[in-house]
C-alpha cells in the first residue's frame, strides 16, 4: 500500500517537498512514484549552485521500466545533492521520504511553497 508523508507538499509530477526550519526545501519523489517506476537503477542529480525556476526540469530518475524527469517544486539555488544515490540508487525504492531524497534547494520565493499540493490533494490525484 502506498504511503503518503503527511509533513510534505507535492507536485502533480510526484515530487515531494519538505520545508526545513532554515528555509531550505528538501526534494524527492513520492512512494507512489517509486512504486510506479519499479526498481530504480540510476538517478541524474542537478549540479550544486544551479539556479532554477519552479517546475523546471532538474534531473532524471531511471528504473528498469522507464525514465522520468525530476522537477523542482520551487525556484532557487541547489545547495545540496544526495550523493549516496549515485552509488546506491535503490535507496529511492527503500526510503523515498527519508534517505532517498534527491536535492536541497535554497528557495528564492518562500511563497511558492504554499502553492504546492497538500497531502490530501496529492492522495486524490494518486487514487484517480
C-alpha positions in Angstrom: 0.0 0.0 0.0 1.3 3.5 -1.0 2.5 5.6 1.9 2.0 9.4 1.9 4.2 11.6 4.1 1.9 14.0 6.0 4.6 16.6 6.6 5.3 17.2 2.8 3.8 19.1 0.0 3.7 17.6 -3.5 3.7 18.4 -7.3 1.3 16.7 -9.7 4.5 15.2 -11.3 5.0 13.2 -8.0 7.9 15.1 -6.4 7.6 15.9 -2.7 8.9 19.0 -0.9 9.7 19.4 2.7 10.4 22.9 4.2 13.2 22.8 6.7 13.4 25.2 9.6 16.3 27.1 7.9 14.1 27.8 4.8 15.8 25.1 2.7 13.5 22.8 0.8 14.3 19.1 0.5 13.0 17.3 -2.6 12.4 13.7 -3.6 9.8 11.5 -5.3 6.8 10.0 -3.6 6.3 6.4 -2.6 3.6 6.3 -5.3 6.1 7.4 -7.9 8.8 4.9 -6.9 6.2 2.1 -6.9 5.1 3.0 -10.4 8.7 3.2 -11.7 9.8 -0.1 -10.2 13.4 -0.8 -9.4 15.4 2.5 -9.6 18.7 1.9 -11.3 20.0 5.5 -11.9 19.4 9.0 -10.7 20.8 12.0 -12.5 21.0 14.8 -9.9 21.3 18.6 -10.6 24.6 20.4 -10.2 25.3 22.3 -6.9 24.8 26.0 -7.4 22.3 25.6 -10.2 19.8 28.5 -10.2 16.4 27.4 -11.4 12.7 28.3 -11.7 9.9 26.4 -10.0 8.6 23.4 -12.0 11.8 23.3 -14.2 13.4 20.0 -15.1 16.4 19.3 -12.8 17.2 15.7 -13.3 16.1 12.2 -14.3 15.3 9.0 -12.4 15.6 5.8 -14.3 14.2 2.4 -13.5 14.2 -1.0 -15.2 10.8 0.0 -16.7 11.1 3.7 -17.5 12.8 7.1 -17.2 11.1 10.0 -15.6 12.1 13.7 -15.4 12.5 15.3 -11.9 11.1 18.8 -11.5 11.9 21.4 -8.8 8.9 22.4 -6.7 10.2 25.9 -6.0 12.6 28.5 -7.5 16.0 28.8 -6.0 19.6 27.5 -5.9 20.6 23.9 -5.4 22.6 23.8 -2.1 23.0 20.0 -1.6 22.6 16.8 -3.5 22.2 13.3 -2.2 25.5 11.8 -3.4 24.6 8.3 -1.9 22.1 7.9 -4.8 25.0 7.9 -7.3 26.3 4.7 -5.8 23.0 3.2 -4.5 20.0 4.5 -6.5 17.8 1.7 -5.0 17.7 3.9 -1.8 14.8 5.7 -3.6 12.8 2.4 -3.5 13.7 1.6 0.1 13.3 5.0 1.6 11.6 7.5 -0.7 10.7 10.0 2.1 13.9 9.8 4.2 17.2 8.5 2.9 16.1 8.7 -0.8 15.8 12.5 -1.1 17.3 13.9 -4.3 18.4 17.5 -3.6 18.0 20.5 -1.3 17.3 24.0 -2.7 17.5 27.4 -1.1 14.2 28.8 -2.0 14.2 32.3 -3.6 10.5 32.8 -3.1 9.1 31.1 0.0 5.6 32.0 -1.1 5.8 29.3 -3.9 5.8 26.6 -1.2 2.2 27.5 -0.4 1.1 26.8 -4.0 2.1 23.2 -3.8 -0.4 20.3 -3.3 -1.4 19.3 0.2 -1.0 15.6 1.0 -4.8 15.3 0.8 -4.9 16.8 -2.7 -2.0 14.6 -3.8 -3.6 11.5 -2.4 -6.7 12.2 -4.5 -4.6 12.6 -7.7 -2.9 9.2 -7.0 -6.2 7.5 -6.4 -7.8 8.6 -9.7 
